[in-house]
């Protein structure tokens, strides 16, 4: 891998996110550290494990009542912890893009799809209407939309969920970001469409040399799609391994999750149930 | 004789040009004590079949025979004592301002059953919740616990048939395992006949004996779980679903031609 020799795109060291509620302090993320190169890193865990909040912290998009602390949170040359809102505006969507779960809620319902993608081009890179349209059509073709000219003029309600997600990806790639954060990008899609959308992300990440943080709760998917996997439990990374070696995970939590999955090929009368060990919270 | 026999069932929504055949001439049978799986992607009509069976939708055509009796679109009260349903979303299917006790009292009152107190205590035990949960509200329960309450509500009438509409798709995998184990236990204790609807082939394979693969309102193929596990599906669509359920495969995904999303192809 080339990534090892280069400086990482993203460095996260000892990230903590706490929420103050009237009754208590909720620790959503507790001391998470990892780096990301030009590779696909998966973050898996159950709901409430802090995986999405970690993704949000990278973009400084945590809710206002969140208290974020970190020894280091760096994207290329930028110190995200010290960055102002103004600095972040130049990063969000331009150098780091975020792909969310449901395209239906992320697209503007009263704006043509092509115009929405065009809007994602940073002002300093725009070169006239005709050229912009060409760029958008090229990008639509890159996310494997067969008839870009036709799709350009459609409204979001006229396209399917799978196509909507491809339009979202096209929009996210328009400013040529260095890094993508995909937060359950395919869980609203049907399985057959899911494969196609993943293939597009895979291609783009590999060909353009992007870094990808892929947040998911689907262990099979992450094991087969990513290069490396971080497993989160109760706000901490309990294990990290090569995706291809997830099956041989060492931590009892990871093993428990894998054992609780029903499998088509090996049928068992009962599924293994996860017994949560209090030690996992601290060890 | 089959416990459930569905013959040429059709459900259509809309009219004129916007007429959609959500279920289009579907037939299948489920033997007593069996669990039958309906699998397919969103919009394929699998939940619509359950809604027609359970009486939530009375605009259907065809024939449904349950336990030897032919059903009319409008149901008798006795039908609901025999057939109960568990829904996908345990957050939406319980009344937020009713305690577990109130939720479970309702079917008892409607059907005029005796020994209410005893029945509630018993059914809570059966779904693994215990008496401590009886006077709690849904917001005090986790997703898995709520789904147990929904299952208890279905079981309290001692039905013969349980219709399960994606009962675990809103839950984490570790909680899914607990609920699937619970359903398997209940099924054998009460000798229930079940229909399980899911988009997840692995869940269907774990719970069912036979399954039907649906797409666009039609059953493409009916097969046994052994055929599925032995990788012997006949229809290419089933193979596609099977492949996708195993995870991402770079070569396959690259080779797969994009399904034309209607408008996308331009030829639609």
Boltz contact constraints between the chains, C-beta under 6 A:
constraints:
  - contact:
      token1: [A, 46]
      token2: [B, 172]
      max_distance: 6.0
  - contact:
      token1: [A, 47]
      token2: [B, 172]
      max_distance: 6.0
  - contact:
      token1: [A, 144]
      token2: [B, 258]
      max_distance: 6.0
  - contact:
      token1: [A, 146]
      token2: [B, 264]
      max_distance: 6.0
  - contact:
      token1: [A, 146]
      token2: [B, 265]
      max_distance: 6.0
  - contact:
      token1: [A, 147]
      token2: [B, 266]
      max_distance: 6.0
  - contact:
      token1: [A, 150]
      token2: [B, 266]
      max_distance: 6.0
  - contact:
      token1: [A, 160]
      token2: [B, 261]
      max_distance: 6.0
  - contact:
      token1: [A, 163]
      token2: [B, 261]
      max_distance: 6.0
  - contact:
      token1: [A, 163]
      token2: [B, 264]
      max_distance: 6.0
  - contact:
      token1: [A, 190]
      token2: [B, 41]
      max_distance: 6.0
  - contact:
      token1: [A, 190]
      token2: [B, 42]
      max_distance: 6.0
  - contact:
      token1: [A, 191]
      token2: [B, 244]
      max_distance: 6.0
  - contact:
      token1: [A, 192]
      token2: [B, 240]
      max_distance: 6.0
  - contact:
      token1: [A, 192]
      token2: [B, 244]
      max_distance: 6.0
  - contact:
      token1: [A, 195]
      token2: [B, 244]
      max_distance: 6.0
  - contact:
      token1: [A, 195]
      token2: [B, 253]
      max_distance: 6.0
  - contact:
      token1: [A, 196]
      token2: [B, 258]
      max_distance: 6.0
  - contact:
      token1: [A, 198]
      token2: [B, 248]
      max_distance: 6.0
  - contact:
      token1: [A, 199]
      token2: [B, 253]
      max_distance: 6.0
  - contact:
      token1: [A, 199]
      token2: [B, 254]
      max_distance: 6.0
  - contact:
      token1: [A, 220]
      token2: [B, 247]
      max_distance: 6.0
  - contact:
      token1: [A, 221]
      token2: [B, 247]
      max_distance: 6.0
  - contact:
      token1: [A, 224]
      token2: [B, 247]
      max_distance: 6.0
  - contact:
      token1: [A, 224]
      token2: [B, 248]
      max_distance: 6.0
  - contact:
      token1: [A, 225]
      token2: [B, 248]
      max_distance: 6.0
  - contact:
      token1: [A, 260]
      token2: [B, 173]
      max_distance: 6.0
  - contact:
      token1: [A, 260]
      token2: [B, 174]
      max_distance: 6.0
  - contact:
      token1: [A, 260]
      token2: [B, 177]
      max_distance: 6.0
  - contact:
      token1: [A, 261]
      token2: [B, 173]
      max_distance: 6.0
  - contact:
      token1: [A, 262]
      token2: [B, 202]
      max_distance: 6.0
  - contact:
      token1: [A, 262]
      token2: [B, 203]
      max_distance: 6.0
  - contact:
      token1: [A, 262]
      token2: [B, 206]
      max_distance: 6.0
  - contact:
      token1: [A, 263]
      token2: [B, 202]
      max_distance: 6.0
  - contact:
      token1: [A, 264]
      token2: [B, 202]
      max_distance: 6.0
  - contact:
      token1: [A, 264]
      token2: [B, 205]
      max_distance: 6.0
  - contact:
      token1: [A, 264]
      token2: [B, 229]
      max_distance: 6.0
  - contact:
      token1: [A, 265]
      token2: [B, 229]
      max_distance: 6.0
  - contact:
      token1: [A, 270]
      token2: [B, 181]
      max_distance: 6.0
  - contact:
      token1: [A, 271]
      token2: [B, 177]
      max_distance: 6.0
  - contact:
      token1: [A, 271]
      token2: [B, 180]
      max_distance: 6.0
  - contact:
      token1: [A, 271]
      token2: [B, 181]
      max_distance: 6.0
  - contact:
      token1: [A, 273]
      token2: [B, 177]
      max_distance: 6.0
  - contact:
      token1: [A, 273]
      token2: [B, 178]
      max_distance: 6.0
  - contact:
      token1: [A, 274]
      token2: [B, 174]
      max_distance: 6.0
